[in-house]
Amino acid sequence: MPAGGTAVEARAPAGMAHVPGGTFAMGCERFYPEEAPVRHVAVDGFWMDRHPVTVREFRRFVSETGYVTLAERPVDASDYPDADPALLVPGSLVFRPTTGPVDLRDVRNWWEYVPGADWQHPEGPASTAAGRHRHPVVHVAVEDAQAYAAWAGKTLPTEAEWERGARGGLEAALFAWGDEFAPGARMRANTWQGEFPWQNLRTDGYEGTSPVTAFAPNDFGLYDMTGNVWEWTADFFMLPDRDAGHSACCAPSNPRVSEPGSDEPIPRRVIKGGSHLCAPNYCLRYRPAARQGEAVDTSTAHIGFRCIVRSVPSSTAARE
């Protein structure tokens, strides 16, 4: 065991950090309505991937299993009766910056469905993931993330587990590192600086995704918990109960939403953390409390994932 380490840390699987169990204030009431109200929840301790699953890690999974992602499979036209037939081919959503300000209410101004875009071809069939082996894998739907997790002997975190990890023990802090966006004028995450979706100042040094350890970890030793890529969770998306008002003394334990809403034509899962496309003028969601619902049949250039383990068999524990 390293000097100063703990017995818990010694049992951690390789590449994972321990997130201690406890009660914390989940949510935020300062920004978007789907984050409110602030409510206390309790989670048991678990181990979490130190960073999002990378292209290199996902490539090993595909090499060993022959797995084909959703973005690479033929599209069943019966699932999309109103779609343009030209788009009923394997592909994924790719970000295209605009040449100037646009109506931010219409995401079609910057998202384009690109046939042939997938995790190995992030911008389309003529592109490659070469040189991005340490970047988060993207263009993965939630079922792709779940397949990887099962292969690795892990699982996706619930929303509460994810947010507990992202906060790093900083109760009620605005960001994963505190309340100041860029303390000491130093960028702490890969986000969009400038006016989205046309003016990217790249103050953080990156356009697009960044290597998973490019920015400092939080106090739990977790990298990229906000910014870089959104991350899939296991929970279906629902609005929090505004009448909940849970106090710390009676917080629900290990909450999860395991069934989609009955009125959802396509089920949505919660994604967390924001991405390199989040900007102050649009999607200020590079915060632990931020959340969105994403359709389960969606893959994009800015969504990835990381996994957790809730109990560690002795055979998988890291040896010091």
C-alpha positions as CSV (number, residue, x, y, z in Angstrom):
1,M,0.0,0.0,0.0
2,P,1.4,3.5,-0.8
3,A,2.5,5.6,2.1
4,G,-0.5,7.4,3.6
5,G,-2.9,5.0,1.8
6,T,-5.9,3.3,3.3
7,A,-7.2,-0.2,3.3
8,V,-10.1,0.9,1.1
9,E,-7.7,2.4,-1.4
10,A,-5.6,-0.7,-1.4
11,R,-8.7,-2.8,-2.5
12,A,-9.6,-0.4,-5.4
13,P,-9.6,-2.0,-8.8
14,A,-7.0,-0.7,-11.2
15,G,-7.9,2.7,-12.6
16,M,-10.7,3.4,-10.1
17,A,-11.0,5.6,-7.1
18,H,-13.1,5.1,-4.0
19,V,-16.1,7.4,-3.5
20,P,-17.2,7.2,0.2
21,G,-20.8,6.7,1.1
22,G,-22.7,9.4,2.8
23,T,-25.6,11.9,2.6
24,F,-25.3,14.9,0.4
25,A,-27.3,17.7,-1.0
26,M,-28.2,16.8,-4.6
27,G,-29.4,19.3,-7.2
28,C,-29.3,23.1,-7.6
29,E,-31.9,25.9,-7.6
30,R,-29.9,28.6,-9.3
31,F,-29.9,27.6,-13.0
32,Y,-32.2,25.1,-14.8
33,P,-35.6,24.0,-13.5
34,E,-34.8,20.3,-14.0
35,E,-32.1,20.5,-11.4
36,A,-34.4,21.6,-8.6
37,P,-35.2,21.2,-5.8
38,V,-32.1,20.6,-3.7
39,R,-32.8,17.4,-1.8
40,H,-30.7,15.2,0.5
41,V,-29.9,11.7,-0.7
42,A,-27.7,9.0,0.7
43,V,-25.5,6.6,-1.2
44,D,-23.3,3.7,-0.2
45,G,-19.6,3.8,-1.0
46,F,-18.4,2.6,-4.4
47,W,-15.5,2.6,-6.8
48,M,-15.6,4.8,-9.9
49,D,-13.4,5.0,-13.0
50,R,-10.9,7.8,-12.5
51,H,-11.7,9.1,-15.9
52,P,-14.2,8.5,-18.8
53,V,-13.7,5.4,-20.8
54,T,-11.1,6.2,-23.5
55,V,-10.9,5.3,-27.2
56,R,-8.0,2.9,-26.3
57,E,-10.1,1.2,-23.7
58,F,-13.2,0.9,-25.9
59,R,-11.0,-0.4,-28.8
60,R,-9.8,-3.2,-26.6
61,F,-13.4,-4.1,-25.7
62,V,-14.4,-4.2,-29.4
63,S,-11.3,-6.2,-30.3
64,E,-12.0,-8.8,-27.8
65,T,-15.8,-9.1,-28.3
66,G,-16.5,-8.0,-31.9
67,Y,-19.1,-5.6,-30.5
68,V,-20.7,-3.3,-33.0
69,T,-22.0,0.0,-31.7
70,L,-25.5,1.4,-32.4
71,A,-24.1,4.0,-34.7
72,E,-22.5,1.3,-36.9
73,R,-25.6,-0.9,-37.3
74,P,-28.1,-0.8,-40.1
75,V,-31.1,1.4,-39.3
76,D,-34.6,-0.2,-39.2
77,A,-36.8,2.1,-41.2
78,S,-39.9,0.9,-39.3
79,D,-38.5,2.5,-36.1
80,Y,-38.5,6.0,-37.8
81,P,-41.5,6.2,-40.1
82,D,-41.3,10.0,-40.5
83,A,-37.5,10.2,-41.1
84,D,-35.8,11.2,-44.3
85,P,-34.9,7.9,-46.1
86,A,-31.4,9.4,-46.9
87,L,-30.7,9.5,-43.2
88,L,-31.8,5.9,-42.5
89,V,-28.2,4.7,-42.7
90,P,-25.6,4.1,-39.9
91,G,-24.2,7.3,-38.5
92,S,-24.2,9.7,-35.6
93,L,-24.6,13.3,-34.7
94,V,-21.6,15.6,-35.3
95,F,-21.1,19.1,-34.2
96,R,-20.7,21.8,-36.9
97,P,-19.7,25.3,-35.7
98,T,-21.7,28.1,-37.3
99,T,-20.2,31.2,-39.0
100,G,-22.0,33.6,-36.7
101,P,-24.7,33.9,-34.1
102,V,-27.8,31.7,-34.7
103,D,-31.1,30.9,-33.0
104,L,-30.1,28.9,-30.0
105,R,-33.6,27.4,-29.8
106,D,-32.9,25.2,-32.8
107,V,-30.1,22.6,-32.3
108,R,-30.2,21.8,-36.0
109,N,-28.2,24.9,-36.5
110,W,-25.1,23.1,-35.2
111,W,-25.9,19.4,-35.0
112,E,-25.8,17.3,-38.2
113,Y,-26.5,13.6,-38.6
114,V,-23.5,12.3,-40.5
115,P,-23.7,8.9,-42.2
116,G,-20.5,6.9,-41.3
117,A,-19.8,8.9,-38.1
118,D,-19.0,6.6,-35.2
119,W,-16.5,6.1,-32.4
120,Q,-13.7,5.3,-34.9
121,H,-14.7,8.1,-37.3
122,P,-15.7,11.0,-35.0
123,E,-16.3,13.6,-37.7
124,G,-17.5,11.2,-40.4
125,P,-16.2,8.4,-42.6
126,A,-13.1,10.4,-43.8
127,S,-11.9,11.0,-40.2
128,T,-10.2,8.7,-37.7
129,A,-9.7,8.5,-34.0
130,A,-5.9,8.4,-34.5
131,G,-4.1,10.4,-31.9
132,R,-7.1,10.4,-29.6
133,H,-6.4,7.1,-27.7
134,R,-6.4,9.0,-24.4
135,H,-9.5,11.0,-25.3
136,P,-13.0,9.9,-24.1
137,V,-14.7,7.6,-26.5
138,V,-17.8,9.3,-28.1
139,H,-20.6,8.3,-30.5
140,V,-21.7,5.7,-28.0
141,A,-25.3,5.1,-27.1
142,V,-26.3,4.1,-23.7
143,E,-26.6,0.4,-24.7
144,D,-23.0,0.6,-26.0
145,A,-21.9,1.9,-22.6
146,Q,-23.9,-0.8,-20.8
147,A,-22.3,-3.5,-23.0
148,Y,-18.8,-2.2,-22.2
149,A,-19.6,-2.1,-18.5
150,A,-20.9,-5.6,-18.5
151,W,-17.7,-6.8,-20.3
152,A,-15.5,-5.0,-17.7
153,G,-17.4,-6.4,-14.8
154,K,-18.8,-3.0,-13.9
155,T,-22.0,-1.0,-14.3
156,L,-23.1,2.5,-15.0
157,P,-23.6,4.8,-12.0
158,T,-27.0,6.0,-10.9
159,E,-27.5,9.8,-11.2
160,A,-27.1,10.1,-7.4
161,E,-23.8,8.1,-7.4
162,W,-22.5,10.1,-10.3
163,E,-23.3,13.4,-8.6
164,R,-21.8,12.2,-5.3
165,G,-18.6,11.4,-7.2
166,A,-18.5,14.7,-9.1
167,R,-18.8,16.8,-6.0
168,G,-15.7,15.3,-4.6
169,G,-16.9,16.1,-1.0
170,L,-17.5,19.8,-1.7
171,E,-21.0,20.1,-0.3
172,A,-23.1,22.6,-2.3
173,A,-20.2,23.9,-4.3
174,L,-21.2,25.3,-7.7
175,F,-18.5,23.6,-9.7
176,A,-16.6,20.4,-9.0
177,W,-13.6,22.4,-7.7
178,G,-15.4,25.2,-5.8
179,D,-17.6,28.3,-6.5
180,E,-15.2,30.2,-8.9
181,F,-15.2,29.2,-12.5
182,A,-11.5,29.8,-13.2
183,P,-9.7,30.3,-9.9
184,G,-6.5,32.3,-10.5
185,A,-7.5,32.7,-14.1
186,R,-6.8,28.9,-14.6
187,M,-9.2,26.8,-16.5
188,R,-10.3,23.7,-14.6
189,A,-12.3,21.9,-17.2
190,N,-12.7,21.6,-21.0
191,T,-15.7,23.8,-21.8
192,W,-16.6,26.4,-24.5
193,Q,-15.1,29.9,-24.0
194,G,-16.7,32.5,-26.2
195,E,-20.1,32.7,-27.8
196,F,-21.6,29.3,-28.7
197,P,-21.8,27.9,-31.4
198,W,-19.6,30.1,-33.5
199,Q,-16.9,31.8,-31.4
200,N,-14.6,29.3,-29.7
201,L,-11.8,31.2,-28.0
202,R,-10.1,28.0,-26.8
203,T,-8.8,29.6,-23.6
204,D,-8.5,26.1,-22.1
205,G,-6.3,25.0,-24.9
206,Y,-8.7,22.6,-26.6
207,E,-11.2,22.6,-29.4
208,G,-13.2,19.4,-29.2
209,T,-12.4,16.7,-26.7
210,S,-9.2,16.6,-24.6
211,P,-7.1,13.9,-23.1
212,V,-8.8,12.5,-20.0
213,T,-6.2,13.7,-17.5
214,A,-5.5,17.1,-19.0
215,F,-7.1,18.9,-16.0
216,A,-6.7,18.3,-12.3
217,P,-8.8,15.7,-10.6
218,N,-11.3,16.5,-7.9
219,D,-10.8,15.6,-4.2
220,F,-11.9,12.0,-4.8
221,G,-9.3,11.6,-7.5
222,L,-11.7,11.7,-10.4
223,Y,-10.9,13.5,-13.7
224,D,-13.3,15.2,-16.1
225,M,-16.3,15.0,-13.9
226,T,-17.5,18.1,-15.6
227,G,-16.7,19.3,-19.1
228,N,-15.1,17.3,-21.9
229,V,-18.0,14.9,-22.5
230,W,-21.4,14.3,-21.1
231,E,-21.7,10.9,-19.4
232,W,-24.5,8.4,-19.5
233,T,-26.0,7.2,-16.2
234,A,-28.2,4.2,-15.4
235,D,-31.2,6.4,-14.4
236,F,-34.1,7.2,-16.7
237,F,-34.9,10.9,-16.9
238,M,-37.7,12.3,-14.7
239,L,-38.1,15.6,-13.1
240,P,-37.3,15.6,-9.4
241,D,-40.2,15.8,-6.9
242,R,-40.5,19.4,-6.1
243,D,-42.4,18.6,-2.9
244,A,-39.7,16.2,-1.7
245,G,-37.7,18.5,0.5
246,H,-35.8,15.6,2.0
247,S,-33.9,16.5,5.1
248,A,-30.5,14.9,6.0
249,C,-32.2,12.9,8.7
250,C,-34.5,11.0,6.4
251,A,-32.8,11.1,3.1
252,P,-33.7,8.3,0.6
253,S,-30.9,5.7,0.3
254,N,-29.4,4.8,-3.1
255,P,-32.2,6.3,-5.1
256,R,-32.6,5.3,-8.7
257,V,-35.1,5.6,-11.6
258,S,-35.3,2.2,-13.2
259,E,-38.3,2.7,-15.4
260,P,-39.0,5.3,-18.1
261,G,-41.9,7.7,-17.9
262,S,-45.1,6.4,-19.4
263,D,-45.4,9.4,-21.7
264,E,-42.0,9.0,-23.3
265,P,-42.2,8.0,-27.0
266,I,-38.5,7.2,-26.8
267,P,-37.1,6.6,-23.3
268,R,-34.5,9.0,-22.1
269,R,-31.6,8.4,-19.7
270,V,-29.9,11.0,-17.5
271,I,-26.6,12.4,-18.8
272,K,-24.4,14.4,-16.4
273,G,-21.5,16.7,-16.4
274,G,-21.7,18.9,-19.5
275,S,-19.2,18.9,-22.3
276,H,-16.7,20.9,-24.3
277,L,-19.7,22.4,-26.1
278,C,-21.2,23.9,-22.9
279,A,-20.9,27.7,-22.8
280,P,-22.1,30.5,-20.5
281,N,-24.5,31.7,-23.2
282,Y,-25.8,28.2,-23.9
283,C,-25.9,25.1,-21.7
284,L,-24.1,26.3,-18.6
285,R,-24.1,22.7,-17.4
286,Y,-20.4,21.9,-16.5
287,R,-21.5,21.5,-12.9
288,P,-22.2,18.5,-10.7
289,A,-25.9,19.3,-10.3
290,A,-26.6,19.8,-14.0
291,R,-28.6,17.1,-15.8
292,Q,-30.3,16.4,-19.1
293,G,-32.4,13.6,-20.6
294,E,-31.0,12.0,-23.7
295,A,-32.8,9.5,-25.9
296,V,-31.5,6.0,-25.6
297,D,-31.2,5.6,-29.3
298,T,-28.9,8.7,-29.6
299,S,-25.1,8.9,-30.0
300,T,-23.2,12.1,-30.5
301,A,-19.8,13.6,-30.6
302,H,-20.0,14.9,-27.0
303,I,-21.4,12.0,-25.0
304,G,-19.2,9.3,-23.3
305,F,-19.4,7.4,-20.1
306,R,-17.5,6.0,-17.1
307,C,-18.3,3.0,-14.9
308,I,-18.5,2.0,-11.3
309,V,-18.1,-1.0,-9.1
310,R,-20.3,-1.3,-5.9
311,S,-18.4,-4.2,-4.4
312,V,-15.0,-5.6,-5.3
313,P,-14.3,-9.3,-5.5
314,S,-10.9,-10.0,-4.1
315,S,-9.8,-11.4,-7.4
316,T,-10.2,-8.0,-9.1
317,A,-8.6,-5.9,-6.4
318,A,-5.5,-4.0,-7.3
319,R,-2.3,-5.5,-5.8
320,E,0.1,-3.1,-4.3
